[in-house]
């Protein structure tokens, strides 16, 4: 299995007690995790693409979450930030 001994510049790894790795982009604070450093970096790359606007546009976030089997209950304090129209 591939591992990364030295993270790319601007990325830090956080080793979790459960064995997973978190990769965090220091400048933006965007983070993601994986079972290995390499997987965490791949997930971080996807998260950064979404963060800077290169992700895919979702026309109907609620329908997308339902299709993925994610139950996102809208509470009295409003929807999560990624579902808000602001």
Phi and psi restraints in degrees (value plus and minus 20) as a CYANA .aco file:
   2 UNK   PHI     -95.2   -55.2
   2 UNK   PSI     120.5   160.5
   3 UNK   PHI    -152.7  -112.7
   3 UNK   PSI     140.2   180.2
   4 UNK   PHI    -133.2   -93.2
   4 UNK   PSI      96.9   136.9
   5 UNK   PHI     -99.8   -59.8
   5 UNK   PSI     -58.4   -18.4
   6 UNK   PHI    -142.2  -102.2
   6 UNK   PSI      98.6   138.6
   7 UNK   PHI     -86.4   -46.4
   7 UNK   PSI     134.5   174.5
   8 UNK   PHI     -78.8   -38.8
   8 UNK   PSI     134.6   174.6
   9 UNK   PHI     -74.7   -34.7
   9 UNK   PSI     112.5   152.5
  10 UNK   PHI      69.7   109.7
  10 UNK   PSI     -15.0    25.0
  11 UNK   PHI    -142.5  -102.5
  11 UNK   PSI     119.2   159.2
  12 UNK   PHI    -144.0  -104.0
  12 UNK   PSI     128.5   168.5
  13 UNK   PHI    -123.7   -83.7
  13 UNK   PSI     119.5   159.5
  14 UNK   PHI    -140.9  -100.9
  14 UNK   PSI      98.8   138.8
  15 UNK   PHI    -108.9   -68.9
  15 UNK   PSI      98.9   138.9
  16 UNK   PHI    -106.8   -66.8
  16 UNK   PSI     137.2   177.2
  17 UNK   PHI     -83.3   -43.3
  17 UNK   PSI     -46.5    -6.5
  18 UNK   PHI    -104.8   -64.8
  18 UNK   PSI     -14.3    25.7
  19 UNK   PHI      76.2   116.2
  19 UNK   PSI     -34.1     5.9
  20 UNK   PHI     -97.4   -57.4
  20 UNK   PSI     142.2   182.2
  21 UNK   PHI    -135.5   -95.5
  21 UNK   PSI     120.8   160.8
  22 UNK   PHI    -130.8   -90.8
  22 UNK   PSI     111.5   151.5
  23 UNK   PHI    -128.6   -88.6
  23 UNK   PSI     107.7   147.7
  24 UNK   PHI    -145.3  -105.3
  24 UNK   PSI     109.6   149.6
  25 UNK   PHI     -99.8   -59.8
  25 UNK   PSI      93.9   133.9
  26 UNK   PHI     -80.8   -40.8
  26 UNK   PSI     -64.9   -24.9
  27 UNK   PHI     -84.8   -44.8
  27 UNK   PSI     -64.6   -24.6
  28 UNK   PHI    -114.2   -74.2
  28 UNK   PSI     -42.7    -2.7
  29 UNK   PHI      64.0   104.0
  29 UNK   PSI     -22.3    17.7
  30 UNK   PHI     -86.9   -46.9
  30 UNK   PSI     115.6   155.6
  31 UNK   PHI    -159.1  -119.1
  31 UNK   PSI     136.7   176.7
  32 UNK   PHI    -172.8  -132.8
  32 UNK   PSI     151.3   191.3
  33 UNK   PHI    -155.7  -115.7
  33 UNK   PSI     147.7   187.7
  34 UNK   PHI    -182.9  -142.9
  34 UNK   PSI     154.4   194.4
  35 UNK   PHI     -95.6   -55.6
  35 UNK   PSI     -40.7    -0.7
  36 UNK   PHI    -152.0  -112.0
  36 UNK   PSI     147.4   187.4
  37 UNK   PHI     -82.3   -42.3
  37 UNK   PSI     -62.3   -22.3
  38 UNK   PHI     -82.1   -42.1
  38 UNK   PSI     -63.1   -23.1
  39 UNK   PHI     -86.0   -46.0
  39 UNK   PSI     -60.2   -20.2
  40 UNK   PHI     -82.2   -42.2
  40 UNK   PSI     -58.7   -18.7
  41 UNK   PHI     -86.2   -46.2
  41 UNK   PSI     -60.7   -20.7
  42 UNK   PHI     -82.3   -42.3
  42 UNK   PSI     -63.3   -23.3
  43 UNK   PHI     -86.2   -46.2
  43 UNK   PSI     -58.2   -18.2
  44 UNK   PHI     -83.5   -43.5
  44 UNK   PSI     -60.5   -20.5
  45 UNK   PHI     -79.5   -39.5
  45 UNK   PSI     -63.6   -23.6
  46 UNK   PHI     -83.8   -43.8
  46 UNK   PSI     -62.4   -22.4
  47 UNK   PHI     -84.0   -44.0
  47 UNK   PSI     -59.5   -19.5
  48 UNK   PHI     -87.2   -47.2
  48 UNK   PSI     -58.5   -18.5
  49 UNK   PHI     -78.2   -38.2
  49 UNK   PSI     -63.4   -23.4
  50 UNK   PHI     -87.4   -47.4
  50 UNK   PSI     -60.3   -20.3
  51 UNK   PHI     -82.5   -42.5
  51 UNK   PSI     -58.4   -18.4
  52 UNK   PHI    -114.4   -74.4
  52 UNK   PSI     -10.5    29.5
  53 UNK   PHI      70.9   110.9
  53 UNK   PSI      -5.6    34.4
  54 UNK   PHI    -119.9   -79.9
  54 UNK   PSI     -12.5    27.5
  55 UNK   PHI     -98.0   -58.0
  55 UNK   PSI     154.9   194.9
  56 UNK   PHI     -99.6   -59.6
  56 UNK   PSI     118.3   158.3
  57 UNK   PHI     -92.5   -52.5
  57 UNK   PSI     115.2   155.2
  58 UNK   PHI    -128.0   -88.0
  58 UNK   PSI      94.8   134.8
  59 UNK   PHI     -87.8   -47.8
  59 UNK   PSI     -61.7   -21.7
  60 UNK   PHI    -149.9  -109.9
  60 UNK   PSI      69.2   109.2
  61 UNK   PHI     -76.9   -36.9
  61 UNK   PSI     -59.8   -19.8
  62 UNK   PHI     -83.9   -43.9
  62 UNK   PSI     -62.4   -22.4
  63 UNK   PHI     -86.2   -46.2
  63 UNK   PSI     -57.8   -17.8
  64 UNK   PHI     -83.0   -43.0
  64 UNK   PSI     -66.3   -26.3
  65 UNK   PHI     -81.7   -41.7
  65 UNK   PSI     -61.6   -21.6
  66 UNK   PHI     -82.5   -42.5
  66 UNK   PSI     -63.0   -23.0
  67 UNK   PHI     -81.9   -41.9
  67 UNK   PSI     -55.1   -15.1
  68 UNK   PHI    -102.3   -62.3
  68 UNK   PSI     -23.1    16.9
  69 UNK   PHI      58.7    98.7
  69 UNK   PSI       4.6    44.6
  70 UNK   PHI    -122.0   -82.0
  70 UNK   PSI     100.8   140.8
  71 UNK   PHI    -110.7   -70.7
  71 UNK   PSI      82.0   122.0
  72 UNK   PHI    -128.9   -88.9
  72 UNK   PSI      71.4   111.4
  73 UNK   PHI     -93.1   -53.1
  73 UNK   PSI     109.8   149.8
  74 UNK   PHI    -106.3   -66.3
  74 UNK   PSI      96.3   136.3
  75 UNK   PHI    -113.0   -73.0
  75 UNK   PSI     158.9   198.9
  76 UNK   PHI     -83.3   -43.3
  76 UNK   PSI     -44.0    -4.0
  77 UNK   PHI    -104.6   -64.6
  77 UNK   PSI     -11.8    28.2
  78 UNK   PHI      78.9   118.9
  78 UNK   PSI     156.8   196.8
  79 UNK   PHI     -93.6   -53.6
  79 UNK   PSI     142.2   182.2
  80 UNK   PHI     -82.2   -42.2
  80 UNK   PSI     137.4   177.4
  81 UNK   PHI     -74.6   -34.6
  81 UNK   PSI     -53.6   -13.6
  82 UNK   PHI     -95.4   -55.4
  82 UNK   PSI     -29.3    10.7
  83 UNK   PHI    -124.1   -84.1
  83 UNK   PSI     -27.2    12.8
  84 UNK   PHI     -99.3   -59.3
  84 UNK   PSI     133.3   173.3
  85 UNK   PHI    -107.7   -67.7
  85 UNK   PSI     -21.2    18.8
